[in-house]
Amino acid sequence: MEGRPKKSYNLGSRGWILVIYQAVAFFAQTMFKNYPLNYLSGYFGGSQTISLLCTVAMLVGVAVQLLCAKRIGRVKNMKRLGLILGIISMAFGLGVMAIPPKNLVLWQIFYFLTCTIVTVWATFPLGILVGQWFPRRKGTVMGIATFAFPIANACGSFFAKAALGETPRIFGAFLPYFIAVVIGMILGAIFVTDYPEQCGAYRDNDKNMTPEIANKMLEQEIENKKTTVWTPKHTMATRDFWFITIPMGLLLMTSVGMMTQTAAILVQYGIIPGTGQFTGTMMGISGIACLGSWVLGVLDTKFGTKLAILISVIIMTLGGVFGSINNLACLMVALACLGLFMGAASNFTVSSAAQYWRREDFSSVYANINPIANIFGSLGPMVIAWVVAITNARIAYMVVGICGVISIILILLFKPSHVKEVDDKYREAAGKPLDDVLAGRK
């Protein structure tokens, strides 16, 4: 291991701003994708139509990431790329906020474009920035940043009160959250750089290393990224890549899919959006999800990403079992399980690439792990919406349980030691020196 992670939450002032920046991007992703699916679908074509648009948009976003994967190590300014994507996302998002239901096709076009770009923005360039700033503390950092998902879902209950009714007030319902995202983007634009060394800060906020040594390591890392042995072809030919990526993808698929259909599922049990009971339920899920995101993030940092993922998929399986029982109390347990792994589901793509591959290979591997995992995530809204509409919530939870069992098997098959063996083989073939940097990864 490259040193032990710090136990404190002293991330540095700029490090905390990066956490906020990543969090508001996650918030925007949830706001523009989930709110229309959960609360506005009746105005804009129905849940199955909107979920299909969301799914196709996310798949397009994934395709863009895969096309960029081969050259990601040569991107000189990841921060600039992130800001451009964020600005475009918010520009199209204004269309989602402002276009009235009578202009149905135009609204659907803007919704499709927003979902496409906000997915790339929130999960791709900003995830790379987090990995470059916090290579050893990535689990803790992402565990905090992903509080945004449950908080955004909890805010959805207040959004419903503002947006639903005889006279929809959609723009005003979006506006407070939109302003919060823009403020976070401005902070990121001013205070965040591609690497902490570029603004006088430190990796993992570890000040034990002198600036001269840190800058020398940075220069070497940037140069080595250009000749990474973990090309897309090599990465996808490695069995362990799939053993860890598919469980992450199924976590995303079930969490995203179920949360976009929470309102429809709760309605089947007589809990109506806009009521106090619905708000209380969503706030409860949010609180549990924040706890799960934090705890699983800490476990990720202290004991390794594999264990954190294993615990998450076990919780997913239990949620599927309880949710398949036709009982309101069991549904509440299932929703609590969903909350526990929902916040953490988006932690792991950054964590796994940083945990089991070299710093110089991180961005290249992440550029493959993230889009592949998000292929599954992109299918979630459509799959769960169709299952809930055609059958019922119990069958949807059975799907969650099956995904959980598959994920448990795959993550148990994942071997960090085999990743090192493959890394040695690729480096030897490329004439690069062998070492023990990846030895002992958990």
C-alpha positions in Angstrom: 0.0 0.0 0.0 1.1 3.6 -0.7 0.9 4.6 3.0 -2.0 4.4 5.3 -5.0 6.6 4.9 -5.6 9.3 7.5 -8.3 8.7 10.0 -9.4 12.4 10.3 -11.7 14.4 8.0 -9.2 17.1 7.6 -9.3 17.3 3.8 -8.0 20.8 3.5 -10.1 23.8 2.5 -9.7 23.2 -1.2 -10.3 19.5 -0.7 -13.6 20.2 0.9 -14.6 22.5 -1.9 -13.9 19.6 -4.3 -16.2 17.4 -2.2 -18.9 20.1 -2.5 -18.3 20.4 -6.2 -18.7 16.7 -6.7 -21.7 16.6 -4.5 -23.6 19.4 -6.3 -22.9 17.5 -9.6 -24.5 14.4 -8.1 -27.4 16.6 -6.9 -27.9 18.0 -10.4 -27.8 14.4 -11.8 -30.5 13.3 -9.4 -32.6 16.5 -9.8 -32.8 16.5 -13.6 -33.1 12.8 -14.0 -35.2 11.6 -11.1 -37.6 14.5 -10.4 -39.2 14.4 -13.8 -39.4 10.5 -13.6 -40.8 10.5 -10.1 -43.1 13.6 -10.2 -43.5 15.1 -13.6 -44.0 12.1 -15.9 -47.8 12.6 -15.9 -47.3 16.0 -17.6 -44.7 15.0 -20.1 -45.6 11.6 -21.6 -45.9 9.0 -18.9 -43.3 7.2 -16.7 -42.5 4.5 -19.3 -41.8 7.2 -22.0 -39.7 9.3 -19.7 -37.8 6.3 -18.3 -37.0 5.2 -21.8 -35.7 8.7 -22.7 -33.6 8.7 -19.5 -32.2 5.2 -20.3 -31.2 6.0 -23.8 -29.7 9.3 -22.8 -27.5 7.7 -20.1 -26.4 5.0 -22.6 -25.4 7.8 -25.0 -23.4 9.3 -22.2 -21.8 6.0 -21.5 -20.9 5.6 -25.2 -19.2 9.0 -25.1 -17.1 8.0 -22.1 -16.0 4.8 -23.8 -15.0 6.6 -26.9 -12.9 9.0 -24.8 -11.3 6.2 -22.7 -8.4 5.5 -25.0 -7.2 9.2 -24.9 -8.2 10.2 -21.4 -4.6 10.1 -20.2 -3.8 12.9 -22.7 -6.4 15.3 -21.5 -4.4 18.2 -20.1 -7.1 20.0 -18.2 -9.8 17.8 -16.6 -11.1 20.7 -14.6 -11.9 22.7 -17.7 -13.7 19.7 -19.3 -15.8 19.3 -16.2 -16.8 23.0 -16.1 -17.7 23.0 -19.8 -19.9 19.9 -19.3 -21.4 21.4 -16.1 -22.3 24.7 -17.9 -23.9 22.8 -20.8 -25.9 20.6 -18.4 -27.3 23.6 -16.6 -28.1 25.4 -19.8 -30.2 22.4 -21.1 -31.5 22.0 -17.6 -33.1 25.4 -17.8 -35.1 24.1 -20.7 -36.4 21.2 -18.5 -37.4 23.8 -15.9 -39.0 26.3 -18.2 -40.6 24.5 -21.1 -44.4 24.0 -20.4 -46.2 20.6 -20.8 -47.9 21.9 -24.0 -44.6 21.8 -25.8 -44.2 18.1 -25.1 -41.7 17.2 -27.8 -39.4 20.1 -27.1 -39.4 19.4 -23.4 -38.5 15.7 -24.1 -35.6 16.8 -26.3 -34.2 19.0 -23.6 -34.7 16.3 -21.0 -32.8 13.8 -23.2 -29.9 16.2 -23.7 -29.8 17.2 -20.0 -29.7 13.5 -18.9 -27.0 12.7 -21.4 -24.6 15.5 -20.4 -25.3 15.6 -16.7 -24.5 11.9 -16.5 -21.1 12.5 -18.1 -20.3 15.6 -16.0 -21.2 14.1 -12.6 -19.5 10.7 -13.0 -16.6 11.2 -15.4 -14.3 14.3 -15.1 -15.2 15.0 -11.5 -14.6 11.4 -10.5 -11.2 11.6 -12.0 -10.5 14.8 -10.1 -11.4 13.1 -6.8 -9.2 10.2 -7.6 -6.3 12.5 -8.4 -6.7 14.6 -5.2 -7.5 11.7 -2.8 -6.0 8.4 -4.1 -5.8 6.9 -0.6 -8.9 8.5 1.0 -11.2 8.2 -2.0 -13.7 6.0 -0.1 -14.2 8.5 2.7 -14.3 11.4 0.3 -16.9 9.8 -2.1 -18.8 8.6 0.9 -19.4 12.2 1.9 -19.9 13.5 -1.6 -22.6 10.9 -2.3 -24.7 12.3 0.5 -26.0 14.3 -2.4 -28.1 11.4 -3.7 -30.2 10.8 -0.6 -30.5 14.5 0.2 -31.6 15.1 -3.4 -34.2 12.3 -3.1 -35.4 13.7 0.2 -35.7 17.2 -1.4 -37.9 15.5 -4.0 -40.8 15.4 -1.6 -40.7 19.2 -1.2 -40.3 19.5 -4.9 -43.5 17.5 -5.3 -45.4 19.8 -3.1 -44.3 22.8 -5.1 -44.6 21.3 -8.6 -47.8 19.2 -8.4 -51.3 20.5 -8.4 -53.9 22.0 -10.7 -51.4 24.7 -11.8 -47.9 23.2 -12.0 -45.2 25.5 -10.8 -42.3 23.5 -12.2 -39.7 26.3 -12.8 -40.1 27.6 -9.2 -39.9 24.0 -7.8 -36.5 23.5 -9.5 -35.1 26.9 -8.9 -33.7 26.6 -5.3 -31.8 23.4 -6.2 -30.6 24.9 -9.5 -29.2 27.9 -7.6 -27.4 25.6 -5.1 -25.8 23.7 -8.0 -24.6 26.9 -9.7 -23.0 28.2 -6.5 -21.1 24.8 -6.1 -19.9 25.1 -9.7 -18.6 28.6 -9.1 -16.7 27.4 -6.0 -15.2 24.6 -8.0 -14.2 26.9 -10.9 -12.4 29.2 -8.5 -10.7 26.9 -6.0 -10.2 23.4 -7.6 -7.4 22.4 -9.9 -6.6 19.2 -11.8 -4.1 18.2 -9.1 -3.7 19.6 -5.6 0.0 20.3 -6.2 -1.1 22.9 -8.8 -2.6 25.1 -6.1 -0.2 24.5 -3.3 -2.3 21.7 -1.7 -1.3 18.0 -1.1 -2.5 14.6 -2.1 -4.9 13.2 0.6 -4.0 16.5 2.4 -0.8 14.8 3.5 1.7 17.5 4.3 4.5 15.2 5.2 5.9 15.4 1.7 7.8 18.4 0.6 6.4 20.5 -2.3 9.5 19.8 -4.3 9.1 16.0 -4.0 5.4 16.2 -4.6 5.8 18.3 -7.8 8.5 15.9 -9.1 6.1 12.9 -8.5 3.3 14.8 -10.3 5.4 15.5 -13.4 6.4 11.9 -13.5 2.8 10.7 -13.1 1.5 13.0 -15.8 4.2 11.7 -18.2 3.5 8.0 -17.3 -0.2 8.4 -17.9 0.6 8.9 -21.6 2.1 5.5 -21.8 -0.2 3.6 -19.4 -0.2 -0.2 -20.0 -3.9 -0.4 -19.0 -5.4 0.5 -22.3 -9.1 -0.2 -22.9 -8.2 -3.4 -24.7 -6.0 -4.7 -21.8 -8.5 -3.5 -19.1 -11.5 -5.2 -20.6 -9.5 -8.4 -21.3 -8.9 -8.8 -17.5 -11.3 -11.0 -15.7 -11.1 -9.1 -12.5 -12.2 -5.9 -14.2 -15.6 -7.6 -14.9 -15.8 -9.3 -11.5 -15.7 -5.9 -9.7 -17.4 -3.8 -12.4 -20.6 -5.8 -12.8 -21.5 -5.8 -9.1 -21.0 -2.0 -9.1 -23.2 -1.7 -12.1 -25.9 -3.8 -10.6 -25.8 -1.7 -7.4 -26.3 1.4 -9.6 -29.0 -0.2 -11.7 -31.1 -1.2 -8.7 -30.6 1.9 -6.6 -31.2 4.4 -9.5 -34.1 2.3 -10.9 -35.8 1.9 -7.6 -35.4 5.5 -6.5 -36.8 6.8 -9.8 -39.9 4.7 -9.0 -40.2 5.3 -5.3 -43.3 7.4 -5.7 -45.0 4.8 -7.9 -44.1 2.0 -5.4 -45.3 4.0 -2.4 -48.6 4.8 -4.2 -49.2 1.0 -4.4 -49.2 1.0 -0.6 -51.4 4.1 -0.3 -48.6 6.6 0.4 -49.2 9.6 -1.9 -46.6 12.2 -3.0 -47.1 15.6 -1.5 -48.5 14.2 1.8 -46.8 14.3 5.2 -46.5 10.5 5.2 -44.7 10.6 1.9 -42.3 13.4 3.0 -41.6 11.5 6.2 -40.8 8.3 4.4 -38.5 10.1 1.9 -36.7 11.9 4.8 -36.2 8.6 6.6 -34.7 7.0 3.5 -32.5 10.0 3.1 -31.2 9.8 6.7 -30.4 6.1 6.4 -28.8 6.6 3.0 -26.5 9.3 4.4 -25.5 6.9 7.2 -24.9 4.1 4.7 -22.8 6.2 2.4 -20.6 7.4 5.2 -20.2 4.0 6.9 -19.5 2.2 3.7 -17.1 4.9 2.6 -15.1 4.6 5.8 -15.1 0.8 5.4 -13.9 1.3 1.9 -11.0 3.5 3.0 -10.0 1.4 6.0 -10.5 -2.2 4.9 -10.6 -2.0 1.1 -13.2 -1.5 -1.7 -13.9 -5.3 -2.1 -15.2 -5.7 1.4 -17.3 -2.5 1.1 -18.9 -3.7 -2.1 -19.5 -7.2 -0.6 -21.4 -5.6 2.3 -23.4 -3.4 -0.1 -24.5 -6.3 -2.3 -25.5 -8.4 0.8 -27.7 -5.5 1.9 -29.1 -5.3 -1.7 -30.0 -8.9 -1.5 -31.7 -8.5 1.9 -33.6 -5.5 0.5 -34.8 -7.6 -2.4 -36.0 -10.4 0.0 -37.9 -8.0 2.3 -39.4 -6.0 -0.6 -40.8 -9.1 -2.2 -43.0 -9.7 0.8 -46.4 -8.1 0.5 -46.4 -6.2 3.7 -45.9 -2.5 4.5 -43.5 -3.1 7.4 -41.3 -5.3 5.1 -41.5 -2.6 2.5 -40.1 -0.1 5.0 -37.2 -2.5 5.8 -36.6 -2.9 2.0 -36.5 0.9 1.6 -34.1 1.1 4.5 -31.8 -1.4 2.8 -32.1 0.5 -0.4 -31.1 3.7 1.4 -28.1 2.0 2.9 -26.5 1.0 -0.4 -28.0 3.7 -2.5 -25.6 6.4 -1.3 -22.6 4.2 -1.5 -23.4 2.8 -5.0 -21.7 5.7 -6.7 -18.6 5.6 -4.4 -17.1 2.5 -5.8 -16.2 3.3 -9.4 -13.7 5.9 -8.2 -12.6 3.8 -5.2 -12.0 0.6 -7.2 -9.9 2.2 -9.9 -7.8 4.0 -7.3 -7.5 1.0 -4.9 -6.4 -1.7 -7.3 -4.5 0.1 -10.0 -1.6 2.5 -10.0 -2.0 6.3 -9.7 -0.6 6.7 -13.3 -3.2 4.1 -14.5 -6.1 5.4 -12.5 -7.7 7.7 -15.1 -7.4 5.2 -17.9 -8.9 2.4 -15.8 -11.6 4.6 -14.4 -12.5 5.7 -17.9 -13.5 2.1 -18.5 -14.9 1.1 -15.1 -17.2 4.1 -14.8 -19.0 3.9 -18.2 -19.4 0.1 -18.1 -20.9 0.2 -14.6 -23.1 3.1 -15.7 -24.4 1.0 -18.6 -26.2 -1.1 -15.9 -27.2 2.1 -14.1 -28.7 3.6 -17.2 -30.9 0.5 -17.7 -32.3 0.9 -14.1 -35.0 3.5 -14.7 -36.5 1.8 -17.7 -36.3 -1.8 -16.3 -37.8 -1.0 -12.9 -40.4 1.4 -14.4 -41.6 -1.3 -16.8 -41.6 -4.0 -14.1 -43.6 -1.8 -11.7 -46.1 -0.8 -14.4 -46.6 -4.3 -15.8 -46.5 -6.2 -12.5 -46.0 -4.6 -9.1 -43.4 -3.5 -6.6 -42.9 -7.0 -5.2 -41.7 -8.3 -8.5 -39.3 -5.3 -8.8 -37.8 -6.2 -5.5 -37.4 -9.8 -6.6 -35.3 -8.4 -9.5 -33.2 -6.5 -6.9 -32.7 -9.7 -4.9 -31.6 -11.7 -7.9 -29.1 -8.9 -8.8 -27.8 -9.1 -5.3 -27.1 -12.8 -5.4 -25.3 -12.5 -8.8 -23.2 -9.6 -7.3 -22.2 -11.6 -4.2 -20.8 -14.4 -6.4 -18.9 -12.1 -8.7 -17.3 -9.9 -6.0 -16.1 -13.0 -4.1 -14.4 -14.1 -7.3 -12.5 -10.8 -7.6 -8.8 -11.1 -6.6 -6.6 -8.0 -6.2 -3.5 -10.2 -6.3 -4.5 -11.3 -9.8 -4.7 -7.6 -10.9 -1.1 -7.3 -9.8 -0.1 -10.4 -11.8 -1.7 -8.9 -14.9 -0.1 -5.5 -14.2 3.4 -7.2 -14.0 2.8 -9.0 -17.3 1.7 -5.8 -19.1 4.6 -3.7 -17.6 7.2 -6.4 -18.5 5.9 -6.5 -22.1 6.1 -2.7 -22.3 9.7 -2.6 -20.8 8.6 -0.8 -17.6 10.1 -1.7 -14.3 8.4 -4.1 -11.9 7.8 -3.3 -8.2 5.5 -4.0 -5.3 3.3 -0.9 -5.5 0.2 -3.1 -5.9 1.2 -5.8 -3.4 -1.1 -6.3 -0.5 -4.1 -4.4 -1.8 -7.3 -5.5 -0.1 
